[in-house]
Amino acid sequence: MSRGRTRRASRALLAGLLSALLMVSAACGVAPTGVIDAGPAPVISGTPTLVTIYMLRDGRLWPTRVAARSPHVNDVLYALFAASGRTPNQLSTALTGLTLAQVQLVRYAPDAGSRNDPDATLSLRVRLFVSGWKITRTAMAQITCTARLRPEIWAVEIAHATPDKNGPLKVHTCREFWDLAPKDGQLPP
């Protein structure tokens, strides 16, 4: 076969393939379009869970049921801070003007010499970085006692975060706020 014939045969074959491809793409009935931005992707979210947080009534901690995304301590604490914008039934909060910047969960070791036993009951320490105005004692009580309602949380560390640095983490237990318990109620340890 001569070179000219080979080229013509190759061109005819290529033209046939291209026309077949055009017919297949046209045969599906969908005209090609560019990418259209229609907003964020859909997110599946479950039914909110009712959780207990501590609000204030007459200067004392008051257990209150609110909706949260889940009973996980992070979601409970975010619900606590979100509740500062809506305080029904003569309830108030010391968290107004404060923002929960970050929540970290770490394994709780009561002392440096304790074993890291994977078979032991899991207990956690929650670290919160809170930004905004000064964190009052009452605000710390709301945060600490709400976190301690979760049985897996054994210690609460709170730091005041500013744009340029984080303050030191200070460990709190609900016991130090027992004077803020409801008159006929009690708070977690």
C-alpha positions as CSV (number, residue, x, y, z in Angstrom):
1,M,0.0,0.0,0.0
2,S,1.3,3.4,-0.9
3,R,1.8,6.2,1.5
4,G,-1.0,8.3,0.0
5,R,-3.4,5.4,0.3
6,T,-2.5,4.8,3.9
7,R,-3.1,8.5,4.8
8,R,-6.4,8.5,3.0
9,A,-7.5,5.3,4.8
10,S,-6.3,6.8,8.2
11,R,-8.2,10.0,7.6
12,A,-11.3,8.1,6.6
13,L,-11.1,5.9,9.7
14,L,-10.5,9.0,11.9
15,A,-13.5,10.8,10.4
16,G,-15.7,7.8,10.8
17,L,-14.7,7.5,14.5
18,L,-15.3,11.2,15.2
19,S,-18.8,11.1,13.5
20,A,-19.6,8.0,15.5
21,L,-18.6,9.7,18.7
22,L,-20.7,12.8,17.8
23,M,-23.7,10.6,17.1
24,V,-23.4,8.8,20.4
25,S,-23.1,12.0,22.4
26,A,-26.0,13.6,20.5
27,A,-28.1,10.4,20.9
28,C,-28.2,10.7,24.7
29,G,-30.5,13.7,24.4
30,V,-28.6,15.8,27.0
31,A,-26.9,18.9,25.8
32,P,-23.5,19.5,27.5
33,T,-23.4,22.5,29.8
34,G,-20.8,24.2,32.0
35,V,-20.5,23.8,35.7
36,I,-23.3,25.6,37.6
37,D,-22.7,26.6,41.2
38,A,-25.9,26.0,43.2
39,G,-24.5,26.6,46.7
40,P,-23.1,24.3,49.4
41,A,-23.5,20.5,49.1
42,P,-26.5,19.1,51.0
43,V,-25.8,17.8,54.5
44,I,-27.7,15.1,56.3
45,S,-28.3,16.0,59.9
46,G,-30.1,13.9,62.4
47,T,-32.8,14.9,64.8
48,P,-31.6,17.2,67.6
49,T,-31.2,15.7,71.0
50,L,-32.4,17.2,74.2
51,V,-29.5,17.8,76.6
52,T,-29.2,19.4,80.0
53,I,-27.1,22.6,80.4
54,Y,-26.8,25.0,83.3
55,M,-28.4,28.5,82.9
56,L,-28.8,31.0,85.8
57,R,-31.9,31.7,87.9
58,D,-31.6,34.2,90.7
59,G,-27.8,34.0,90.5
60,R,-27.8,30.2,90.9
61,L,-27.1,27.5,88.4
62,W,-30.3,26.0,87.0
63,P,-30.6,22.8,85.0
64,T,-32.3,23.5,81.7
65,R,-33.2,21.2,78.8
66,V,-32.2,22.5,75.3
67,A,-31.8,21.0,71.8
68,A,-28.3,20.0,70.7
69,R,-27.0,18.3,67.6
70,S,-25.9,15.3,69.7
71,P,-25.2,14.3,73.3
72,H,-21.5,14.6,72.6
73,V,-19.8,17.0,75.0
74,N,-18.7,19.3,72.2
75,D,-22.3,19.7,70.9
76,V,-23.6,20.2,74.5
77,L,-21.1,23.0,75.1
78,Y,-21.9,24.6,71.8
79,A,-25.6,24.4,72.8
80,L,-24.7,26.1,76.1
81,F,-23.1,29.0,74.4
82,A,-25.9,29.3,71.8
83,A,-28.5,29.4,74.6
84,S,-27.0,32.7,75.8
85,G,-28.9,34.4,72.9
86,R,-32.3,33.0,74.0
87,T,-33.1,32.9,77.7
88,P,-36.7,31.9,78.5
89,N,-38.5,31.5,81.8
90,Q,-36.6,34.1,83.8
91,L,-33.3,32.4,83.0
92,S,-30.1,34.3,82.3
93,T,-26.5,33.5,81.5
94,A,-23.1,34.8,82.3
95,L,-21.8,33.8,78.9
96,T,-23.1,36.8,77.0
97,G,-20.2,38.3,75.1
98,L,-18.2,35.1,75.2
99,T,-17.6,32.8,72.3
100,L,-16.5,29.1,72.4
101,A,-13.4,29.2,70.2
102,Q,-12.3,25.6,70.5
103,V,-13.1,22.4,72.4
104,Q,-10.5,19.6,72.8
105,L,-10.9,16.3,74.4
106,V,-7.9,14.6,75.9
107,R,-7.4,11.4,78.0
108,Y,-7.6,12.2,81.7
109,A,-4.7,11.1,83.8
110,P,-5.1,12.2,87.4
111,D,-1.3,12.1,88.0
112,A,1.8,11.8,85.9
113,G,2.5,8.2,87.2
114,S,-0.8,6.7,86.3
115,R,-0.9,3.9,83.8
116,N,-2.3,4.3,80.3
117,D,-4.4,1.2,80.5
118,P,-6.5,0.7,77.4
119,D,-8.9,-1.6,79.3
120,A,-9.6,1.0,81.9
121,T,-12.8,3.0,81.8
122,L,-12.3,5.9,79.4
123,S,-12.3,9.2,81.2
124,L,-11.6,12.5,79.5
125,R,-10.5,16.0,80.2
126,V,-12.2,18.7,78.2
127,R,-10.2,21.8,77.3
128,L,-12.1,24.9,76.3
129,F,-10.7,28.1,74.7
130,V,-13.1,30.9,75.2
131,S,-12.8,34.3,73.6
132,G,-14.5,37.6,74.5
133,W,-14.8,39.6,77.6
134,K,-13.5,38.5,81.0
135,I,-14.7,35.0,82.0
136,T,-16.5,35.5,85.3
137,R,-16.7,32.9,88.1
138,T,-20.4,32.4,87.2
139,A,-19.6,31.8,83.5
140,M,-16.9,29.3,84.6
141,A,-19.5,27.5,86.8
142,Q,-22.0,27.3,83.9
143,I,-19.3,25.8,81.6
144,T,-17.7,23.5,84.1
145,C,-20.9,22.0,85.6
146,T,-22.5,21.6,82.2
147,A,-19.4,19.7,81.0
148,R,-19.3,17.6,84.2
149,L,-22.9,16.4,83.5
150,R,-21.3,14.0,80.9
151,P,-20.1,10.9,82.8
152,E,-16.9,10.6,80.8
153,I,-15.7,14.1,81.6
154,W,-13.5,14.1,84.8
155,A,-11.9,17.5,84.5
156,V,-12.5,20.8,82.8
157,E,-9.8,23.2,81.7
158,I,-10.7,26.7,80.6
159,A,-8.4,29.2,78.9
160,H,-9.2,32.8,77.8
161,A,-8.3,33.1,74.2
162,T,-7.3,36.4,72.6
163,P,-6.5,37.1,68.9
164,D,-2.8,37.0,69.6
165,K,-2.4,34.3,72.3
166,N,-4.2,31.8,74.5
167,G,-4.2,32.3,78.3
168,P,-3.2,29.5,80.6
169,L,-5.5,26.5,81.0
170,K,-6.9,26.4,84.5
171,V,-8.5,23.1,85.9
172,H,-12.0,23.4,87.4
173,T,-14.4,21.0,89.0
174,C,-18.0,21.6,89.7
175,R,-17.3,21.2,93.4
176,E,-15.8,24.7,93.6
177,F,-19.1,26.1,92.5
178,W,-21.4,24.2,94.9
179,D,-22.4,27.5,96.5
180,L,-24.2,28.3,93.2
181,A,-26.3,25.2,93.4
182,P,-30.1,25.6,93.2
183,K,-31.6,26.0,96.8
184,D,-33.0,22.5,96.9
185,G,-30.7,20.9,94.3
186,Q,-27.2,19.7,93.9
187,L,-24.5,19.9,91.2
188,P,-22.1,17.3,89.8
189,P,-18.8,16.7,91.5
